[in-house]
Amino acid sequence: METAWFEDLPLDWTRTDLRDAVAAIVVGYPMTNQIMLLAKSAGLATGSIDFNGPVKFVVHDVLEKARLADRLEQLVFEVFADPEVEGLHDALRKTLAGHEAKVRAAALLRRPSLDVLGRLPADVAVQGDTGTETLLNAMAAFEDPALFRSRLAASEVRVCQIIVRGEAAGSGFLVGPQHILTNWHVTQTLGDQGSDGVALFDHKRDTKGAVVNPGRPVPFAPEWKVASSGFAADPVELSPEGPAMGLFDYALVHLSEPVGSQGIGPDNSGDPRGSFALSARNTPISADEPLWVLGHPATSDTQLPLLLSFASPSGANLSTNLTRLRYKINTKRGSSGSVVLDRNFDAVALHHFGGTTDNQGVPLQLVIEDLRKQVAGAAVLAEIGV
């Protein structure tokens, strides 16, 4: 089945179902102040949206911003939950044929009231369980221990410590057989000297700090930098708005060996190491759901092993400019460049910086789109699955 119009990134304005959805929303919300209220109800930061133009163009902008923020399904749900626009429900429902369950999932994320659920069309209703036990956080749910261990083990071997000129500088993770993703601020001092950068995999220490496995060092390739993006000054990074679009603090690094396609272990005879998919998650990240950060934190005098930190609920929220994902997960020096994972261990963000109340990462969807622009047509895009 073809993906729903609200799943395309960027939105495909040549699609008939998308144009029909816009036409329906314009009919139901003919005033820009109505569209602003709709955007706020969907959880969008309205400060980045221009509400002064013609209604059709405002709707275009709202839909694009909602898609970028992974809240477009949520916005569609809000339309169905609005009793003032019941006349457009049939027209909008036709554009969702076969994809109603995705809107149901958005409704569940919102945790709507019974009154709101009662106003939903039957095919986008949400059913709740009743009983003698209480599900306090539906997004946290339950985990199968065996599946959890399997996913964690697969993730561990794909994360590395970044060593710059012999010093621990941060973390990184495989996104292809021979490419890792890390922060630009971790690698920016390297210049053209790829030999001064090393990705250290499988480094293990026990709880007392003794080295169990020194790890497998993989030098950066001589022409190591494939693409990169800068970052803003600390006050801007930590502001409610966050940095402007285009500042994503990442570096896509070419390694000297295809370590991701090789086996794990000292003689490369184990299972293939693999890599993280860059486009696995296309649904919103809820503040209620758990998130993990997997990387190599370090102190000023101690190089720490690979560590997992997590929060459930994560408190996930986007900055006003939609460029940073904030969360309440412990990080420290050396966590820069760590992979941020959702409950299914899909990569959703590149950890970037620590704040006073929230820590933050860069949504991977923004990195993907920037990569497509920087290395358009290059073979590396196929190598990393973009």
Buried (B, 14 or more C-beta within 10 A) or exposed (E): EEEBBBBBBEBEEEBEBBEBBBBBBBBBBEEBEBBBBBBEBBBBBBEBBEBEEEBEEBBBBBBBBBBBBBBBBBBBBBBBBBEEBEEBBEBBBEBBEEBBEBBBBBBBBBBBEEEBBEBBBEEBBBEEEEEEEEEEEBBBEEEEEEEEEEBBEBBBBBBBBBBBEEEBBBBBBBBBBBBBBBBBBBBBEBEEEBBBBBBBBBBEBEEEEEEEEEBBBBBBBEEBBBBBBEBBEEEBBBBEBBBEBEBBBBBBBBBBBBBBBBEBEEEBEEEEBBBBBBBBBBBBBBBBBBBBBBBBBBEEEEBBBBBBBBBBBBBBBBBBBBBBBBBBBEBBBBBBBBBBBBBEBBBBBBBBBBBEEBBBBBBBBBBBBBBBEBBEEEEBBEBBBB
